[in-house]
Amino acid sequence: MKKLKERILKDGKSFDGGILKVDSFINHQMDPILMKSIGVEFVRRFGNLPINKIITIEASGIAPAIMMGYLLELPVVFVKKAEPSTMRNVVSTTAHSFTKGRDYTICISRDFLNENDKVVFIDDFLANGNAAIAVNNLVKEAGAELFGMGFIIEKSFQEGGSRLREMGIRVESLARIKELGEDKIIFED
């Protein structure tokens, strides 16, 4: 997605260790016009599938998922990273956060994800794939069917994309980055 890549090069900040900051337009402050374009692109890639729901994980996946849900007129459900005391009928699993260096429990109510659901998962980043694999496990445990996963940015130099693809999951990434370094961002072709 050309517009996204241009914005990453213009406003993204890269650092040694494979770190990319896009907090000025994606995951802290958001550009709603860019987010709409991202939603349109996800619709182009997944809109022909027989899905009835879009899922994401809090918090940075919510905006692109909402845009896609709005365009397709489908509900959006986000997986929670902590179980609220008010949540009942829960499906949960463990995810490892590479960024935070710890395991945490993610959960969703069976009221909003169950055997009647055919879903696409949308998120901001794909790096090691731990959160995406945990969401895939959650979808399976709930009895729903996963039709694919979409990511705004994939760090293709990390193993997440290949792990998901080896599992037979359809992965669509709008910008694939093959190399990051201090002030260096190199995209896949």
C-alpha positions in Angstrom: 0.0 0.0 0.0 1.9 3.0 -1.4 0.2 5.7 0.8 1.1 3.7 4.0 4.7 3.1 3.0 5.2 6.8 2.1 3.8 7.8 5.5 6.0 5.3 7.3 9.1 6.7 5.6 8.0 10.3 6.2 6.8 10.1 9.9 8.0 6.7 11.2 11.0 6.5 13.4 13.3 3.5 13.2 15.9 2.4 15.7 18.5 -0.4 16.1 17.0 -3.6 17.4 14.2 -3.7 14.9 12.1 -1.0 16.5 9.7 1.1 14.4 7.7 3.9 16.0 4.5 4.9 14.2 2.9 6.5 17.2 2.3 9.8 15.5 -0.2 8.3 13.0 -1.2 4.7 13.9 -0.9 3.6 17.5 -1.0 6.6 19.8 -2.1 9.5 17.7 -4.1 8.3 14.7 -4.6 9.7 11.3 -8.3 8.9 10.5 -7.9 9.6 6.8 -5.0 7.1 6.6 -7.0 4.7 8.8 -9.9 4.9 6.4 -7.5 4.0 3.5 -6.2 1.1 5.5 -9.8 -0.1 6.1 -10.6 0.2 2.4 -7.5 -1.9 1.6 -8.4 -4.6 4.1 -11.9 -4.7 2.6 -10.3 -5.1 -0.9 -8.3 -8.0 0.4 -10.9 -9.8 2.6 -14.3 -8.3 1.6 -15.2 -11.2 -0.7 -14.9 -13.8 2.1 -18.1 -15.1 3.9 -17.2 -13.5 7.2 -19.8 -12.2 9.7 -17.4 -10.6 12.2 -14.1 -8.9 12.5 -11.9 -9.5 15.6 -8.9 -7.6 16.9 -6.9 -7.3 20.1 -6.8 -4.3 22.3 -5.7 -1.6 21.7 -3.9 -0.6 18.5 -5.9 -3.0 16.2 -9.2 -1.5 17.2 -9.1 1.5 14.8 -8.3 -0.4 11.5 -10.8 -3.1 12.5 -13.5 -0.5 13.2 -12.9 1.1 9.8 -13.1 -2.3 8.1 -16.2 -3.2 10.1 -17.8 0.1 9.2 -17.2 -0.4 5.5 -18.5 -4.0 5.5 -21.2 -3.2 8.0 -20.0 -6.0 10.3 -19.6 -6.1 14.1 -16.1 -5.8 15.5 -15.1 -7.6 18.7 -11.8 -7.0 20.5 -10.0 -9.6 22.5 -9.2 -8.2 26.0 -5.8 -8.4 27.5 -7.2 -8.7 31.0 -10.4 -10.4 32.1 -13.0 -7.9 33.5 -14.8 -9.0 36.6 -18.1 -8.5 34.7 -17.2 -10.9 31.9 -19.0 -14.3 31.9 -18.8 -17.3 29.5 -15.1 -16.6 28.8 -12.7 -18.3 26.4 -9.1 -17.5 27.3 -5.5 -18.4 26.4 -2.0 -17.2 27.2 0.0 -14.9 24.9 3.6 -13.9 25.3 4.4 -10.2 24.8 7.8 -9.8 23.2 7.7 -6.0 23.7 6.8 -6.3 27.4 8.7 -9.5 28.0 6.0 -11.3 29.9 3.0 -13.7 29.5 -0.5 -12.5 29.8 -4.0 -13.9 29.5 -6.2 -12.8 26.7 -9.9 -13.5 26.7 -13.2 -13.0 24.8 -16.8 -13.8 25.7 -18.4 -16.7 23.9 -21.4 -14.3 23.6 -19.3 -12.5 20.9 -17.2 -15.3 19.5 -18.6 -18.8 19.0 -19.3 -21.6 16.5 -21.5 -19.4 14.4 -18.7 -16.9 13.6 -16.5 -16.7 10.6 -13.9 -14.1 11.2 -10.9 -12.1 10.0 -8.4 -10.9 12.5 -7.0 -7.3 12.1 -4.0 -5.8 14.0 -1.4 -3.1 13.7 1.9 -5.1 13.8 3.0 -8.6 13.0 6.5 -9.3 14.4 7.1 -12.6 16.2 3.4 -13.6 15.9 2.8 -14.5 19.5 -0.4 -12.5 19.9 -1.7 -13.6 16.5 -1.1 -17.3 17.4 -2.8 -16.8 20.7 -5.8 -15.2 19.0 -5.9 -18.2 16.5 -6.0 -20.5 19.5 -8.8 -18.4 21.0 -10.8 -18.6 17.8 -10.4 -22.4 17.7 -11.3 -22.8 21.3 -14.5 -20.7 20.7 -15.4 -23.0 17.8 -15.3 -20.1 15.3 -13.6 -20.2 11.9 -10.7 -18.0 11.0 -10.5 -16.9 7.3 -7.4 -14.8 7.6 -5.3 -12.2 9.4 -4.5 -8.7 8.3 -1.8 -6.5 9.6 -1.0 -2.9 8.8 2.8 -3.5 9.2 4.7 -6.8 9.1 8.3 -7.0 10.2 9.2 -9.7 7.7 12.7 -10.1 9.2 11.0 -11.6 12.2 9.4 -15.0 12.3 5.7 -14.2 12.8 4.6 -14.1 9.2 6.3 -17.3 8.3 5.0 -19.0 11.5 1.4 -18.1 10.6 1.8 -19.0 7.0 3.3 -22.4 7.9 0.1 -22.9 10.0 -1.9 -22.5 6.9 -3.3 -19.0 7.9 -3.9 -16.5 5.1 -1.8 -13.4 6.0 -2.3 -10.0 4.4 0.1 -7.3 5.4 -0.2 -3.8 3.9 3.5 -2.9 4.4 6.2 -5.5 4.7 9.5 -4.3 6.2 12.5 -6.5 5.6 15.1 -4.4 7.4 15.0 -1.8 10.2 17.9 0.0 11.8 18.9 3.4 13.1 17.1 5.7 10.7 16.8 2.9 8.1 13.5 1.4 6.8 13.7 -1.0 3.9 10.5 -2.5 2.5 9.9 -5.8 0.8 9.2 -5.3 -2.9 
